[in-house]
């Protein structure tokens, strides 16, 4: 029997208060700490709580992926804390500029930002939808906030790498998990730049991105679909099919959905902040290419249906609630960016 996933009960299988408190407190400690040591402690609390979450299935494949995830995150933690310990142990007791280069690389590993994203597609591929939602949303908050304190030229490397790698790897992907993974990499370049230019808008961008991701995961988990091609054979009416595909369309940035407006506001922020025109050009070009390839994948699902083969979809109140939440979140989500844009 499947466990329905709701927006506020998405952790229902792990609803023990200790799990909630540790996961939330780890992020709060990392984001609000006044020292890198306490930020490191907060990141380690998150790692300790998420690693057992990935061990739902005890088999060789999942155990190998969990080990890769833990070792990768542990190496990133070492890269964060070790340079600062060396700096503070010196006679001058000062943090050297080179320290922030290693810190930025370590935080990009933890957030799954290109070019150090190698662990993210492998882990997401074996993760279930609950684990995927946590890794693509909650676990990215602390690394992105901490990146704002380590401004250096490596930020542009992350932006270029995320634009190129995310767009190329997303070409002709049919798996929903792969689409979410490489979309996360593509959105990382927007989040990185916005976090340095205007942190208040970063929270708006990330909140809308999180709602879009959850709106995609909820129907996918309820209906048990893993590929876009399966949507063609669902035994649903056309309106419900539109509701399922709307968050994906919003994710790629098609107007008038919230994914388009937050990118438009971010682009306006880049221009007014006199960001390097080359960086803006690469972001726009890669966004157009990603939009083209994603549109090619979604177009058949919107207009083509096969009446001979249908996948049974259970009819229950939880599924109706899933459709309702998806519709409301994508509709109301379009209003917030417009208000920010007009203000």
N, C-alpha and C positions, 0 to 999 in steps of 0.2 A: 504493500500500500504506500502510495506516494505521500509525502508530507508537503502540503501546499505552502507556497512561499508568498508572504505578504510583505509590504514595504516596511512595517514596523515589527514584524515577527520573522525576519529573514534569518535570525540567529536562533530560531525556535528549537533546533535540535541541540543547541549548546546554550541553553538558557540558564545555566547555573550562574548565580550572581558573581562568583569569583571570576568566571570567564569574561563577563561583561565589564566588571570593574578593572580587571587587568588590561584588557584590550583598550578600553577608553582612557584609563589613567596613563598607560604607556604613551599614547599619542599626546595627551595633554602635557605630560612632563617634558616630552621632547620638544613640543612647540613653544612652551612657556618658560623654559629654563633659561637662566642667565649665564650658563657656562656650558662648554662643549661636553664636559664630563657628564652632567646631568642629562643633556640631550642624548648622549650615548646610552645612558641608563634607560631612558624612555624607549629608545629604539630596541634595546635588548629585551625589555619587557614585552614589547609587541612580538618580537621574534619568538620568545619562549611560549607565548600563547597561541600564535598562529601555526607553529610547527606541529603540535599535536592535532590541530584541526585538519591538517592534510593527511593524517594517518587514519582515515576512516576505513579504508580497505587495506588489510595487511597482506599484501602479496608482493612478489619480487619487483614488479614494474613500479608500483606506487612507492614502495620503500626506496627504490633507487632515485626516483624523482624527488622525494622528500629529503634524501641525503644531499642531492645536488642543491636543492633550495637552501638547506641549512648551511652547507659549507660555503655557498656563494654569499649568503647574508653574513656569515661569521667573518669571512675575509673582508667584506665591506666594513664591518664593525671594527676590525683591527686597523684598517686604513684610516678610520676616523679618529680613533683614540691614540694610536701609537705616535703619530707626528706631534701631537700636542703634549704628550708626556715627555718626548725628547726635547721639545722647545722649552717647556717649563723646568726641565732638569738642568738646562744650561745656565751659565753664569748670568747672562743678561735677563733671563726670565721673560723673554718676549716671544711672541708667536711670529715665526718667519712667514714671508709671503708665499713661499713654496708650499707651506702647509695647506693652504686653501685649495691648491690644485688637487692634492690627494683627497681632500675632503669632498670636493665637487665630484671626483670620479667615484668615490665610495657612495655618495648619496645618489648618483645616477644609477649605480648598480642596484641599490635598494628600491629605487622607484621604477626600474625597468626602462630607463631612457637610453636610446641608441647613442653611441655604438656599443654600450655595455648592457644590452638587453637580452643576451644569449640565453639566459635561464628562463625568461618569461614565457615564450611560446611552448617550451617543453613542459613547464609546470601547469600552465593553463590547459594544455591538451589532455592531461590526465586528471585534472581537477573536475569536481562536479560543479553545478551551477552556484551552490552556496559558497564554495571556496573561491570560485571565479569572481563573484561579486565582491568579496572581501579583498582579494588581491588587487583588483582593478579600481577599487574606490577607497576604502578606508586606509589601506596600507600605503597609499601614495601621499596622504596628507602630511605626515611628519617630514619625509625627505624633501618634498617641495618647499615647505616652509623653511627648513634649515638651509636650503640652497640659496635663499635670499641673503643669508649672512656670509656667503662665500663667493662674492662676485669676482669673476676673472674671465679671461678670454676663452676658457674652455666652454663657456656657455654657448658661444657661437658654433663650436664643434658639435655640441649636442643638438642645436637647432638644425644645422645642415644634415647631420646624420639621421635625425628623426624624420626629416623631410624626405630624404632620398630612400633610406632603408624602409621606412614605414610604407611609402607609396609603392615601391617595387615589390615588396613582399605581399602587399595586399592585392596585387593583380590576380584576377580570376580565382580568388579564394571563395569557396562555397561553404566552408565550415563556419558556423556562427561564432564559435570560440576563437577561431583564427581571425575573423573579421573584428571581433572585439579587441583581440590582442594587438593587432597592427593599427587599429584605430586609436587605441590607447597610446601607442608610440607616436602616431601622427599628432594627436592632441597634446602630447607632452611638449612639443615645441612651442605651442601657444601658451601653455601653462607656465613654462620656464620663463619666457619673455614677459608675460603679464605679471608674474610674481615680482620681478625686479622693477617694473615700471609703476604698477599700482596694485598693492597687495589687497586692498578692499575689493577691487573688481575680480581679483583672482578667486576669492571665495564665491562670488556670484557665478563665475565661469565654471568652477569645479562643482558647485552645487547642481547646476543645470546638467553638467556632464554626468554626474552621479545619478541623477533622476533618469536620464536617458538610458544609461547602462542598465539600471534596475528595471526600467520599463521594457527592455529587450529580454532580460533574463527571466522575468516573471512568466510571460506566456511560453517561452521556450521550455522552462522547467515544468510548467503545468501540462503542456501538450506533449512534452517529450520529443522535441525536434532538435536536431543538431546541424542540419544543413538547410540552406535557403530553398533548395529544390523540393524539400518536403512540404513547404508551404503550398505548393501548387496542388497537392493532393489532399489537403485538409478538408474535412466535411464541415465547412463553415460557410456562412453567407459572405457576400462580397464586403459588407461593412466590417465584419469582424476581421477579415483578411487585411483590410486597410488599417485597422487598429493595430494588428500585429506588426505590419510593415512600417507604420508611421515613425516609431522610435528609430528604426534603422535609417529611414530617410532623414530624420532630424540629425542623426549622428554624422552623416556625410555632409550636412550643411545646406540642405535645400530649403529655400524660403517657401512659406512664411513660418517655419518651425524654429524653435529656440536655438537649435544648433547653428543656424545661419546667423541669427541676430547677435549671438555672443561673439562669433568670429568677426562680424562686421564692426562691432564695438571695439574688439581687440585690434583690428586693423586700423581703425581710426586712432586708437591710442598709440600705435606704432608710428603713424605718420606725424601726429602732433608732438610726439617725443623725439622727433628727428632721428629715428632709428636708421641704420645703414640701409640705403635703397637696395643693395644686393640681397640682404637678408629678407627684406619685404618681398622682393621679386621671387626668390626661391620658395618662400612660404605660399605665395599666391599660385605659382606654377604647379607646385606639388599638390595643392588643394584642388586645383582644376582637374589634374590628372586622376587623383583619387576619386573625385566626384564622377568622372566619366566612367571609370571602371566599375564603381559601385552601382551606378545607374544601369549599366548593362546587365548586372546580376539581378537587380530588383525588377527591371522592366517585365521580364516574363512572368514573374510571380504576380504582378498587378493585372496583367492583361490576358494571360494564358491560363486556362484551366483544363483539366483532363476529367471528363465526366465518368470515365470507365473505372478508374482506380481512385478509391478514397480511403484515407486513413481515419480510423475511428477516433473521435475526440470525445472524451467523457463530458457529460453535461452535469454540472454541479454548481452550487452557489459560490464555491471558492473560485471556480473558473470565471464565472460572471463577474465576481469582484475583481479578478485579475484584469479582465477587459475594461472594467470601469475605471480602475486605477490608471491603467495605461492611457486611456482616452483623456481623463482629467489632467494627468500630469503633463502630457504633451500639449494639451490645449492651454492650460493655465501657464505652463512653462514658456509659452510664446509671449505672454503679456509682460513678464518681468523684464526681459531684455529690451523690449520696446520702451518701457518706462525709463529705463536707464539711458537709452539712446536719446530720448526726447528731453531728458532733464539737463 
